Amino acid sequence: MTEPRTYPLPAVELAAFMEDYLYGCAPVAGCGVCTALAAELARAREAKEYGEAYDAAAEIRNHPHPAKKQR
């Protein structure tokens, strides 16, 4: 007879494509805000603070930059 589990299961590891989907972003070179957010993203991922990491990646993706003029 098995008894009900009284402890949580181990954390689920996300597949690589999900990591890219959640945290993938491209900071704009030379932008101080993007540079600071990229550092925050790296720190949060290393500390396994995934909510903070997602927030930083979303801010990098949504940070406005002026459009480049095309000739």
N, CA, C and O atoms as a Tripos MOL2 file, in Angstrom:
@<TRIPOS>MOLECULE
protein
  284   283    71     0     0
PROTEIN
NO_CHARGES

@<TRIPOS>ATOM
      1 N           0.8470   -1.1780    0.0000 N.3       1 MET1
      2 CA          0.0000    0.0000    0.0000 C.3       1 MET1
      3 C           0.8960    1.2470    0.0000 C.2       1 MET1
      4 O           1.8420    1.3260    0.7840 O.2       1 MET1
      5 N           0.6070    2.2100   -0.8640 N.am      2 THR2
      6 CA          1.3760    3.4510   -0.9030 C.3       2 THR2
      7 C           0.6140    4.5310   -0.1550 C.2       2 THR2
      8 O          -0.6150    4.5940   -0.1830 O.2       2 THR2
      9 N           1.3650    5.3580    0.4990 N.am      3 GLU3
     10 CA          0.7540    6.4470    1.2430 C.3       3 GLU3
     11 C           0.8500    7.7200    0.4260 C.2       3 GLU3
     12 O           1.6890    7.8060   -0.4710 O.2       3 GLU3
     13 N           0.0210    8.7060    0.7060 N.am      4 PRO4
     14 CA          0.1190    9.9520   -0.0640 C.3       4 PRO4
     15 C           1.4750   10.6220    0.1610 C.2       4 PRO4
     16 O           2.0490   10.5690    1.2490 O.2       4 PRO4
     17 N           1.9560   11.2440   -0.8910 N.am      5 ARG5
     18 CA          3.2430   11.9440   -0.8270 C.3       5 ARG5
     19 C           3.1220   13.1460    0.1150 C.2       5 ARG5
     20 O           2.1680   13.9170    0.0140 O.2       5 ARG5
     21 N           4.0670   13.3060    1.0120 N.am      6 THR6
     22 CA          4.0310   14.4150    1.9650 C.3       6 THR6
     23 C           5.1500   15.4140    1.7170 C.2       6 THR6
     24 O           5.4460   16.2410    2.5810 O.2       6 THR6
     25 N           5.7710   15.3460    0.5520 N.am      7 TYR7
     26 CA          6.8390   16.2730    0.2060 C.3       7 TYR7
     27 C           6.6830   16.6670   -1.2580 C.2       7 TYR7
     28 O           6.0960   15.9150   -2.0370 O.2       7 TYR7
     29 N           7.2020   17.8410   -1.6480 N.am      8 PRO8
     30 CA          7.0380   18.2850   -3.0400 C.3       8 PRO8
     31 C           7.9440   17.4960   -3.9860 C.2       8 PRO8
     32 O           8.9690   16.9460   -3.5830 O.2       8 PRO8
     33 N           7.5460   17.4590   -5.2220 N.am      9 LEU9
     34 CA          8.3640   16.8390   -6.2560 C.3       9 LEU9
     35 C           9.5370   17.7590   -6.5920 C.2       9 LEU9
     36 O           9.4700   18.9540   -6.3070 O.2       9 LEU9
     37 N          10.5990   17.2390   -7.1840 N.am     10 PRO10
     38 CA         11.7080   18.1050   -7.5780 C.3      10 PRO10
     39 C          11.2660   19.1200   -8.6320 C.2      10 PRO10
     40 O          10.2680   18.9170   -9.3240 O.2      10 PRO10
     41 N          12.0160   20.2040   -8.7440 N.am     11 ALA11
     42 CA         11.7060   21.2540   -9.7150 C.3      11 ALA11
     43 C          11.7660   20.7040  -11.1330 C.2      11 ALA11
     44 O          12.5550   19.8090  -11.4360 O.2      11 ALA11
     45 N          10.9340   21.2470  -11.9820 N.am     12 VAL12
     46 CA         10.8950   20.8310  -13.3790 C.3      12 VAL12
     47 C          11.9210   21.6510  -14.1590 C.2      12 VAL12
     48 O          11.9560   22.8750  -14.0410 O.2      12 VAL12
     49 N          12.7440   20.9880  -14.9440 N.am     13 GLU13
     50 CA         13.7180   21.6690  -15.7990 C.3      13 GLU13
     51 C          13.0550   21.9710  -17.1340 C.2      13 GLU13
     52 O          12.4790   21.0830  -17.7620 O.2      13 GLU13
     53 N          13.1370   23.2320  -17.5690 N.am     14 LEU14
     54 CA         12.5510   23.6120  -18.8470 C.3      14 LEU14
     55 C          13.4540   23.1880  -19.9960 C.2      14 LEU14
     56 O          14.6780   23.1780  -19.8670 O.2      14 LEU14
     57 N          12.8470   22.8460  -21.1010 N.am     15 ALA15
     58 CA         13.6250   22.5240  -22.3010 C.3      15 ALA15
     59 C          14.3070   23.7960  -22.8020 C.2      15 ALA15
     60 O          13.8530   24.9010  -22.5040 O.2      15 ALA15
     61 N          15.3700   23.6490  -23.5440 N.am     16 ALA16
     62 CA         16.1520   24.7960  -24.0140 C.3      16 ALA16
     63 C          15.3090   25.7770  -24.8200 C.2      16 ALA16
     64 O          15.4900   26.9890  -24.6970 O.2      16 ALA16
     65 N          14.3890   25.2720  -25.6440 N.am     17 PHE17
     66 CA         13.5900   26.1980  -26.4510 C.3      17 PHE17
     67 C          12.6860   27.0510  -25.5680 C.2      17 PHE17
     68 O          12.3770   28.1870  -25.9260 O.2      17 PHE17
     69 N          12.2570   26.5300  -24.4290 N.am     18 MET18
     70 CA         11.4440   27.3290  -23.5160 C.3      18 MET18
     71 C          12.2850   28.4040  -22.8390 C.2      18 MET18
     72 O          11.8140   29.5190  -22.6160 O.2      18 MET18
     73 N          13.5250   28.0690  -22.5130 N.am     19 GLU19
     74 CA         14.4290   29.0660  -21.9320 C.3      19 GLU19
     75 C          14.6100   30.2300  -22.9040 C.2      19 GLU19
     76 O          14.5570   31.3940  -22.5060 O.2      19 GLU19
     77 N          14.8270   29.9070  -24.1880 N.am     20 ASP20
     78 CA         14.9890   30.9640  -25.1910 C.3      20 ASP20
     79 C          13.7080   31.7770  -25.3370 C.2      20 ASP20
     80 O          13.7570   32.9970  -25.4950 O.2      20 ASP20
     81 N          12.5710   31.1070  -25.2850 N.am     21 TYR21
     82 CA         11.2810   31.7930  -25.4180 C.3      21 TYR21
     83 C          11.0550   32.7600  -24.2490 C.2      21 TYR21
     84 O          10.6140   33.8910  -24.4540 O.2      21 TYR21
     85 N          11.3550   32.3160  -23.0320 N.am     22 LEU22
     86 CA         11.1040   33.1440  -21.8560 C.3      22 LEU22
     87 C          12.1430   34.2340  -21.6580 C.2      22 LEU22
     88 O          11.7980   35.3700  -21.3330 O.2      22 LEU22
     89 N          13.4150   33.8980  -21.8510 N.am     23 TYR23
     90 CA         14.4850   34.8180  -21.4960 C.3      23 TYR23
     91 C          15.2410   35.3760  -22.6860 C.2      23 TYR23
     92 O          16.1440   36.1940  -22.5110 O.2      23 TYR23
     93 N          14.8910   34.9520  -23.8950 N.am     24 GLY24
     94 CA         15.6010   35.4300  -25.0760 C.3      24 GLY24
     95 C          15.2890   36.8930  -25.3500 C.2      24 GLY24
     96 O          14.1240   37.2800  -25.4390 O.2      24 GLY24
     97 N          16.3090   37.6840  -25.4810 N.am     25 CYS25
     98 CA         16.1470   39.0960  -25.7980 C.3      25 CYS25
     99 C          17.4740   39.5960  -26.3510 C.2      25 CYS25
    100 O          18.5130   38.9670  -26.1490 O.2      25 CYS25
    101 N          17.4410   40.7060  -27.0350 N.am     26 ALA26
    102 CA         18.6580   41.2600  -27.6280 C.3      26 ALA26
    103 C          18.8320   42.6900  -27.1550 C.2      26 ALA26
    104 O          18.1970   43.5960  -27.6950 O.2      26 ALA26
    105 N          19.6900   42.9190  -26.1430 N.am     27 PRO27
    106 CA         19.9360   44.2900  -25.6930 C.3      27 PRO27
    107 C          20.5920   45.0950  -26.8180 C.2      27 PRO27
    108 O          21.4480   44.5820  -27.5380 O.2      27 PRO27
    109 N          20.1900   46.3390  -26.9600 N.am     28 VAL28
    110 CA         20.7630   47.2070  -27.9840 C.3      28 VAL28
    111 C          22.1330   47.6960  -27.5150 C.2      28 VAL28
    112 O          22.2750   48.2120  -26.4060 O.2      28 VAL28
    113 N          23.1330   47.5270  -28.3730 N.am     29 ALA29
    114 CA         24.5000   47.9460  -28.0410 C.3      29 ALA29
    115 C          24.5430   49.4550  -27.7910 C.2      29 ALA29
    116 O          23.9700   50.2360  -28.5500 O.2      29 ALA29
    117 N          25.2120   49.8430  -26.7440 N.am     30 GLY30
    118 CA         25.3690   51.2530  -26.4290 C.3      30 GLY30
    119 C          24.2420   51.8520  -25.6070 C.2      30 GLY30
    120 O          24.3130   53.0250  -25.2410 O.2      30 GLY30
    121 N          23.2120   51.0900  -25.3080 N.am     31 CYS31
    122 CA         22.0950   51.5810  -24.5030 C.3      31 CYS31
    123 C          22.3580   51.2380  -23.0390 C.2      31 CYS31
    124 O          22.4790   50.0650  -22.6860 O.2      31 CYS31
    125 N          22.4450   52.2420  -22.2040 N.am     32 GLY32
    126 CA         22.7170   52.0290  -20.7880 C.3      32 GLY32
    127 C          21.6200   51.2580  -20.0840 C.2      32 GLY32
    128 O          21.9040   50.4290  -19.2190 O.2      32 GLY32
    129 N          20.3630   51.5180  -20.4430 N.am     33 VAL33
    130 CA         19.2350   50.8200  -19.8220 C.3      33 VAL33
    131 C          19.2910   49.3330  -20.1690 C.2      33 VAL33
    132 O          19.1270   48.4780  -19.2990 O.2      33 VAL33
    133 N          19.5260   49.0300  -21.4570 N.am     34 CYS34
    134 CA         19.6060   47.6250  -21.8810 C.3      34 CYS34
    135 C          20.7820   46.9140  -21.2070 C.2      34 CYS34
    136 O          20.6680   45.7510  -20.8210 O.2      34 CYS34
    137 N          21.8980   47.6050  -21.0690 N.am     35 THR35
    138 CA         23.0730   47.0130  -20.4250 C.3      35 THR35
    139 C          22.7700   46.6760  -18.9630 C.2      35 THR35
    140 O          23.1200   45.5950  -18.4900 O.2      35 THR35
    141 N          22.1170   47.6040  -18.2460 N.am     36 ALA36
    142 CA         21.7680   47.3670  -16.8470 C.3      36 ALA36
    143 C          20.7620   46.2250  -16.7190 C.2      36 ALA36
    144 O          20.8750   45.3920  -15.8200 O.2      36 ALA36
    145 N          19.7800   46.1870  -17.6170 N.am     37 LEU37
    146 CA         18.7850   45.1170  -17.5720 C.3      37 LEU37
    147 C          19.4070   43.7640  -17.9110 C.2      37 LEU37
    148 O          19.0230   42.7480  -17.3320 O.2      37 LEU37
    149 N          20.3590   43.7400  -18.8400 N.am     38 ALA38
    150 CA         21.0390   42.4850  -19.1810 C.3      38 ALA38
    151 C          21.8290   41.9640  -17.9780 C.2      38 ALA38
    152 O          21.8670   40.7570  -17.7400 O.2      38 ALA38
    153 N          22.4590   42.8670  -17.2200 N.am     39 ALA39
    154 CA         23.1840   42.4560  -16.0160 C.3      39 ALA39
    155 C          22.2090   41.9200  -14.9670 C.2      39 ALA39
    156 O          22.4970   40.9340  -14.2890 O.2      39 ALA39
    157 N          21.0630   42.5720  -14.8410 N.am     40 GLU40
    158 CA         20.0390   42.1100  -13.8960 C.3      40 GLU40
    159 C          19.5090   40.7400  -14.3150 C.2      40 GLU40
    160 O          19.2840   39.8770  -13.4670 O.2      40 GLU40
    161 N          19.3130   40.5410  -15.6000 N.am     41 LEU41
    162 CA         18.8510   39.2510  -16.1200 C.3      41 LEU41
    163 C          19.8590   38.1540  -15.8030 C.2      41 LEU41
    164 O          19.4760   37.0760  -15.3480 O.2      41 LEU41
    165 N          21.1350   38.4130  -16.0380 N.am     42 ALA42
    166 CA         22.1700   37.4130  -15.7670 C.3      42 ALA42
    167 C          22.2340   37.0780  -14.2810 C.2      42 ALA42
    168 O          22.3540   35.9090  -13.9130 O.2      42 ALA42
    169 N          22.1550   38.0950  -13.4260 N.am     43 ARG43
    170 CA         22.2060   37.8650  -11.9800 C.3      43 ARG43
    171 C          21.0070   37.0480  -11.5150 C.2      43 ARG43
    172 O          21.1540   36.1260  -10.7120 O.2      43 ARG43
    173 N          19.8240   37.3840  -12.0160 N.am     44 ALA44
    174 CA         18.6120   36.6800  -11.6000 C.3      44 ALA44
    175 C          18.6340   35.2240  -12.0630 C.2      44 ALA44
    176 O          18.2200   34.3330  -11.3220 O.2      44 ALA44
    177 N          19.1110   34.9800  -13.2780 N.am     45 ARG45
    178 CA         19.1820   33.5900  -13.7580 C.3      45 ARG45
    179 C          20.1780   32.7840  -12.9520 C.2      45 ARG45
    180 O          19.9300   31.6170  -12.6470 O.2      45 ARG45
    181 N          21.3060   33.3930  -12.6010 N.am     46 GLU46
    182 CA         22.3120   32.6850  -11.8070 C.3      46 GLU46
    183 C          21.7760   32.3680  -10.4110 C.2      46 GLU46
    184 O          22.0640   31.3090   -9.8540 O.2      46 GLU46
    185 N          20.9900   33.3020   -9.8460 N.am     47 ALA47
    186 CA         20.4160   33.1090   -8.5140 C.3      47 ALA47
    187 C          19.1400   32.2610   -8.5580 C.2      47 ALA47
    188 O          18.5380   31.9860   -7.5210 O.2      47 ALA47
    189 N          18.7320   31.8500   -9.7640 N.am     48 LYS48
    190 CA         17.5270   31.0420   -9.9700 C.3      48 LYS48
    191 C          16.2620   31.7660   -9.4970 C.2      48 LYS48
    192 O          15.3290   31.1560   -8.9730 O.2      48 LYS48
    193 N          16.2640   33.0850   -9.7000 N.am     49 GLU49
    194 CA         15.0900   33.9250   -9.4480 C.3      49 GLU49
    195 C          14.3970   34.1150  -10.7930 C.2      49 GLU49
    196 O          14.5410   35.1550  -11.4360 O.2      49 GLU49
    197 N          13.6450   33.1030  -11.2100 N.am     50 TYR50
    198 CA         13.1330   33.0620  -12.5720 C.3      50 TYR50
    199 C          12.0920   34.1350  -12.8600 C.2      50 TYR50
    200 O          12.0040   34.6050  -13.9950 O.2      50 TYR50
    201 N          11.3200   34.5260  -11.8930 N.am     51 GLY51
    202 CA         10.3480   35.5990  -12.0980 C.3      51 GLY51
    203 C          11.0380   36.9120  -12.4020 C.2      51 GLY51
    204 O          10.6390   37.6310  -13.3180 O.2      51 GLY51
    205 N          12.0770   37.2300  -11.6330 N.am     52 GLU52
    206 CA         12.8430   38.4490  -11.8720 C.3      52 GLU52
    207 C          13.5610   38.3860  -13.2160 C.2      52 GLU52
    208 O          13.6580   39.3920  -13.9180 O.2      52 GLU52
    209 N          14.0610   37.2140  -13.5720 N.am     53 ALA53
    210 CA         14.7470   37.0520  -14.8520 C.3      53 ALA53
    211 C          13.7840   37.3040  -16.0040 C.2      53 ALA53
    212 O          14.1290   37.9930  -16.9630 O.2      53 ALA53
    213 N          12.5760   36.7490  -15.9130 N.am     54 TYR54
    214 CA         11.5890   36.9700  -16.9660 C.3      54 TYR54
    215 C          11.2360   38.4460  -17.0770 C.2      54 TYR54
    216 O          11.1270   38.9760  -18.1820 O.2      54 TYR54
    217 N          11.0560   39.1180  -15.9350 N.am     55 ASP55
    218 CA         10.7170   40.5470  -15.9480 C.3      55 ASP55
    219 C          11.8110   41.3610  -16.6280 C.2      55 ASP55
    220 O          11.5160   42.2580  -17.4180 O.2      55 ASP55
    221 N          13.0780   41.0550  -16.3270 N.am     56 ALA56
    222 CA         14.1860   41.7880  -16.9450 C.3      56 ALA56
    223 C          14.2270   41.5430  -18.4530 C.2      56 ALA56
    224 O          14.4500   42.4750  -19.2270 O.2      56 ALA56
    225 N          14.0140   40.2970  -18.8720 N.am     57 ALA57
    226 CA         14.0130   39.9820  -20.3090 C.3      57 ALA57
    227 C          12.8590   40.6850  -21.0130 C.2      57 ALA57
    228 O          13.0260   41.1870  -22.1250 O.2      57 ALA57
    229 N          11.7020   40.7250  -20.3810 N.am     58 ALA58
    230 CA         10.5490   41.4060  -20.9840 C.3      58 ALA58
    231 C          10.8140   42.9000  -21.1110 C.2      58 ALA58
    232 O          10.4310   43.5130  -22.1080 O.2      58 ALA58
    233 N          11.4610   43.4900  -20.1200 N.am     59 GLU59
    234 CA         11.7760   44.9220  -20.2010 C.3      59 GLU59
    235 C          12.7750   45.2000  -21.3130 C.2      59 GLU59
    236 O          12.6640   46.2130  -22.0040 O.2      59 GLU59
    237 N          13.7500   44.3140  -21.4960 N.am     60 ILE60
    238 CA         14.7050   44.4940  -22.5970 C.3      60 ILE60
    239 C          13.9670   44.4330  -23.9300 C.2      60 ILE60
    240 O          14.1980   45.2650  -24.8070 O.2      60 ILE60
    241 N          13.0750   43.4460  -24.0880 N.am     61 ARG61
    242 CA         12.3270   43.3180  -25.3430 C.3      61 ARG61
    243 C          11.4340   44.5230  -25.5930 C.2      61 ARG61
    244 O          11.2590   44.9220  -26.7440 O.2      61 ARG61
    245 N          10.8650   45.1130  -24.5500 N.am     62 ASN62
    246 CA          9.9010   46.2020  -24.7010 C.3      62 ASN62
    247 C          10.5180   47.5910  -24.5970 C.2      62 ASN62
    248 O           9.8200   48.5880  -24.7840 O.2      62 ASN62
    249 N          11.8160   47.6750  -24.3020 N.am     63 HIS63
    250 CA         12.4590   48.9820  -24.1480 C.3      63 HIS63
    251 C          12.4850   49.7020  -25.4940 C.2      63 HIS63
    252 O          13.0170   49.1710  -26.4680 O.2      63 HIS63
    253 N          11.9120   50.9130  -25.5570 N.am     64 PRO64
    254 CA         11.8450   51.6130  -26.8510 C.3      64 PRO64
    255 C          13.1950   52.2110  -27.2570 C.2      64 PRO64
    256 O          13.9490   52.7210  -26.4290 O.2      64 PRO64
    257 N          13.4630   52.1300  -28.5340 N.am     65 HIS65
    258 CA         14.6250   52.7690  -29.1340 C.3      65 HIS65
    259 C          14.1730   53.4440  -30.4040 C.2      65 HIS65
    260 O          13.2970   52.9320  -31.1010 O.2      65 HIS65
    261 N          14.7570   54.5910  -30.7180 N.am     66 PRO66
    262 CA         14.3470   55.2710  -31.9540 C.3      66 PRO66
    263 C          14.6830   54.3920  -33.1710 C.2      66 PRO66
    264 O          15.7190   53.7280  -33.2160 O.2      66 PRO66
    265 N          13.8020   54.4130  -34.1220 N.am     67 ALA67
    266 CA         14.0220   53.6490  -35.3570 C.3      67 ALA67
    267 C          15.1510   54.2890  -36.1540 C.2      67 ALA67
    268 O          15.2710   55.5130  -36.2140 O.2      67 ALA67
    269 N          15.9660   53.4520  -36.7600 N.am     68 LYS68
    270 CA         17.0530   53.9490  -37.5950 C.3      68 LYS68
    271 C          16.4920   54.4400  -38.9240 C.2      68 LYS68
    272 O          15.5710   53.8410  -39.4790 O.2      68 LYS68
    273 N          17.0450   55.5180  -39.4190 N.am     69 LYS69
    274 CA         16.6010   56.0550  -40.6950 C.3      69 LYS69
    275 C          17.1520   55.2060  -41.8290 C.2      69 LYS69
    276 O          18.3320   54.8560  -41.8450 O.2      69 LYS69
    277 N          16.2840   54.8810  -42.7740 N.am     70 GLN70
    278 CA         16.7280   54.1220  -43.9340 C.3      70 GLN70
    279 C          16.7930   55.0520  -45.1290 C.2      70 GLN70
    280 O          15.9650   55.9500  -45.2790 O.2      70 GLN70
    281 N          17.7770   54.8290  -45.9720 N.am     71 ARG71
    282 CA         17.9300   55.6880  -47.1510 C.3      71 ARG71
    283 C          17.3130   55.0730  -48.3400 C.2      71 ARG71
    284 O          17.3460   55.6560  -49.4240 O.2      71 ARG71
@<TRIPOS>BOND
     1     1     2 1
     2     2     3 1
     3     3     4 2
     4     3     5 am
     5     5     6 1
     6     6     7 1
     7     7     8 2
     8     7     9 am
     9     9    10 1
    10    10    11 1
    11    11    12 2
    12    11    13 am
    13    13    14 1
    14    14    15 1
    15    15    16 2
    16    15    17 am
    17    17    18 1
    18    18    19 1
    19    19    20 2
    20    19    21 am
    21    21    22 1
    22    22    23 1
    23    23    24 2
    24    23    25 am
    25    25    26 1
    26    26    27 1
    27    27    28 2
    28    27    29 am
    29    29    30 1
    30    30    31 1
    31    31    32 2
    32    31    33 am
    33    33    34 1
    34    34    35 1
    35    35    36 2
    36    35    37 am
    37    37    38 1
    38    38    39 1
    39    39    40 2
    40    39    41 am
    41    41    42 1
    42    42    43 1
    43    43    44 2
    44    43    45 am
    45    45    46 1
    46    46    47 1
    47    47    48 2
    48    47    49 am
    49    49    50 1
    50    50    51 1
    51    51    52 2
    52    51    53 am
    53    53    54 1
    54    54    55 1
    55    55    56 2
    56    55    57 am
    57    57    58 1
    58    58    59 1
    59    59    60 2
    60    59    61 am
    61    61    62 1
    62    62    63 1
    63    63    64 2
    64    63    65 am
    65    65    66 1
    66    66    67 1
    67    67    68 2
    68    67    69 am
    69    69    70 1
    70    70    71 1
    71    71    72 2
    72    71    73 am
    73    73    74 1
    74    74    75 1
    75    75    76 2
    76    75    77 am
    77    77    78 1
    78    78    79 1
    79    79    80 2
    80    79    81 am
    81    81    82 1
    82    82    83 1
    83    83    84 2
    84    83    85 am
    85    85    86 1
    86    86    87 1
    87    87    88 2
    88    87    89 am
    89    89    90 1
    90    90    91 1
    91    91    92 2
    92    91    93 am
    93    93    94 1
    94    94    95 1
    95    95    96 2
    96    95    97 am
    97    97    98 1
    98    98    99 1
    99    99   100 2
   100    99   101 am
   101   101   102 1
   102   102   103 1
   103   103   104 2
   104   103   105 am
   105   105   106 1
   106   106   107 1
   107   107   108 2
   108   107   109 am
   109   109   110 1
   110   110   111 1
   111   111   112 2
   112   111   113 am
   113   113   114 1
   114   114   115 1
   115   115   116 2
   116   115   117 am
   117   117   118 1
   118   118   119 1
   119   119   120 2
   120   119   121 am
   121   121   122 1
   122   122   123 1
   123   123   124 2
   124   123   125 am
   125   125   126 1
   126   126   127 1
   127   127   128 2
   128   127   129 am
   129   129   130 1
   130   130   131 1
   131   131   132 2
   132   131   133 am
   133   133   134 1
   134   134   135 1
   135   135   136 2
   136   135   137 am
   137   137   138 1
   138   138   139 1
   139   139   140 2
   140   139   141 am
   141   141   142 1
   142   142   143 1
   143   143   144 2
   144   143   145 am
   145   145   146 1
   146   146   147 1
   147   147   148 2
   148   147   149 am
   149   149   150 1
   150   150   151 1
   151   151   152 2
   152   151   153 am
   153   153   154 1
   154   154   155 1
   155   155   156 2
   156   155   157 am
   157   157   158 1
   158   158   159 1
   159   159   160 2
   160   159   161 am
   161   161   162 1
   162   162   163 1
   163   163   164 2
   164   163   165 am
   165   165   166 1
   166   166   167 1
   167   167   168 2
   168   167   169 am
   169   169   170 1
   170   170   171 1
   171   171   172 2
   172   171   173 am
   173   173   174 1
   174   174   175 1
   175   175   176 2
   176   175   177 am
   177   177   178 1
   178   178   179 1
   179   179   180 2
   180   179   181 am
   181   181   182 1
   182   182   183 1
   183   183   184 2
   184   183   185 am
   185   185   186 1
   186   186   187 1
   187   187   188 2
   188   187   189 am
   189   189   190 1
   190   190   191 1
   191   191   192 2
   192   191   193 am
   193   193   194 1
   194   194   195 1
   195   195   196 2
   196   195   197 am
   197   197   198 1
   198   198   199 1
   199   199   200 2
   200   199   201 am
   201   201   202 1
   202   202   203 1
   203   203   204 2
   204   203   205 am
   205   205   206 1
   206   206   207 1
   207   207   208 2
   208   207   209 am
   209   209   210 1
   210   210   211 1
   211   211   212 2
   212   211   213 am
   213   213   214 1
   214   214   215 1
   215   215   216 2
   216   215   217 am
   217   217   218 1
   218   218   219 1
   219   219   220 2
   220   219   221 am
   221   221   222 1
   222   222   223 1
   223   223   224 2
   224   223   225 am
   225   225   226 1
   226   226   227 1
   227   227   228 2
   228   227   229 am
   229   229   230 1
   230   230   231 1
   231   231   232 2
   232   231   233 am
   233   233   234 1
   234   234   235 1
   235   235   236 2
   236   235   237 am
   237   237   238 1
   238   238   239 1
   239   239   240 2
   240   239   241 am
   241   241   242 1
   242   242   243 1
   243   243   244 2
   244   243   245 am
   245   245   246 1
   246   246   247 1
   247   247   248 2
   248   247   249 am
   249   249   250 1
   250   250   251 1
   251   251   252 2
   252   251   253 am
   253   253   254 1
   254   254   255 1
   255   255   256 2
   256   255   257 am
   257   257   258 1
   258   258   259 1
   259   259   260 2
   260   259   261 am
   261   261   262 1
   262   262   263 1
   263   263   264 2
   264   263   265 am
   265   265   266 1
   266   266   267 1
   267   267   268 2
   268   267   269 am
   269   269   270 1
   270   270   271 1
   271   271   272 2
   272   271   273 am
   273   273   274 1
   274   274   275 1
   275   275   276 2
   276   275   277 am
   277   277   278 1
   278   278   279 1
   279   279   280 2
   280   279   281 am
   281   281   282 1
   282   282   283 1
   283   283   284 2
@<TRIPOS>SUBSTRUCTURE
     1 MET1         2 RESIDUE 1 A MET
     2 THR2         6 RESIDUE 1 A THR
     3 GLU3        10 RESIDUE 1 A GLU
     4 PRO4        14 RESIDUE 1 A PRO
     5 ARG5        18 RESIDUE 1 A ARG
     6 THR6        22 RESIDUE 1 A THR
     7 TYR7        26 RESIDUE 1 A TYR
     8 PRO8        30 RESIDUE 1 A PRO
     9 LEU9        34 RESIDUE 1 A LEU
    10 PRO10       38 RESIDUE 1 A PRO
    11 ALA11       42 RESIDUE 1 A ALA
    12 VAL12       46 RESIDUE 1 A VAL
    13 GLU13       50 RESIDUE 1 A GLU
    14 LEU14       54 RESIDUE 1 A LEU
    15 ALA15       58 RESIDUE 1 A ALA
    16 ALA16       62 RESIDUE 1 A ALA
    17 PHE17       66 RESIDUE 1 A PHE
    18 MET18       70 RESIDUE 1 A MET
    19 GLU19       74 RESIDUE 1 A GLU
    20 ASP20       78 RESIDUE 1 A ASP
    21 TYR21       82 RESIDUE 1 A TYR
    22 LEU22       86 RESIDUE 1 A LEU
    23 TYR23       90 RESIDUE 1 A TYR
    24 GLY24       94 RESIDUE 1 A GLY
    25 CYS25       98 RESIDUE 1 A CYS
    26 ALA26      102 RESIDUE 1 A ALA
    27 PRO27      106 RESIDUE 1 A PRO
    28 VAL28      110 RESIDUE 1 A VAL
    29 ALA29      114 RESIDUE 1 A ALA
    30 GLY30      118 RESIDUE 1 A GLY
    31 CYS31      122 RESIDUE 1 A CYS
    32 GLY32      126 RESIDUE 1 A GLY
    33 VAL33      130 RESIDUE 1 A VAL
    34 CYS34      134 RESIDUE 1 A CYS
    35 THR35      138 RESIDUE 1 A THR
    36 ALA36      142 RESIDUE 1 A ALA
    37 LEU37      146 RESIDUE 1 A LEU
    38 ALA38      150 RESIDUE 1 A ALA
    39 ALA39      154 RESIDUE 1 A ALA
    40 GLU40      158 RESIDUE 1 A GLU
    41 LEU41      162 RESIDUE 1 A LEU
    42 ALA42      166 RESIDUE 1 A ALA
    43 ARG43      170 RESIDUE 1 A ARG
    44 ALA44      174 RESIDUE 1 A ALA
    45 ARG45      178 RESIDUE 1 A ARG
    46 GLU46      182 RESIDUE 1 A GLU
    47 ALA47      186 RESIDUE 1 A ALA
    48 LYS48      190 RESIDUE 1 A LYS
    49 GLU49      194 RESIDUE 1 A GLU
    50 TYR50      198 RESIDUE 1 A TYR
    51 GLY51      202 RESIDUE 1 A GLY
    52 GLU52      206 RESIDUE 1 A GLU
    53 ALA53      210 RESIDUE 1 A ALA
    54 TYR54      214 RESIDUE 1 A TYR
    55 ASP55      218 RESIDUE 1 A ASP
    56 ALA56      222 RESIDUE 1 A ALA
    57 ALA57      226 RESIDUE 1 A ALA
    58 ALA58      230 RESIDUE 1 A ALA
    59 GLU59      234 RESIDUE 1 A GLU
    60 ILE60      238 RESIDUE 1 A ILE
    61 ARG61      242 RESIDUE 1 A ARG
    62 ASN62      246 RESIDUE 1 A ASN
    63 HIS63      250 RESIDUE 1 A HIS
    64 PRO64      254 RESIDUE 1 A PRO
    65 HIS65      258 RESIDUE 1 A HIS
    66 PRO66      262 RESIDUE 1 A PRO
    67 ALA67      266 RESIDUE 1 A ALA
    68 LYS68      270 RESIDUE 1 A LYS
    69 LYS69      274 RESIDUE 1 A LYS
    70 GLN70      278 RESIDUE 1 A GLN
    71 ARG71      282 RESIDUE 1 A ARG
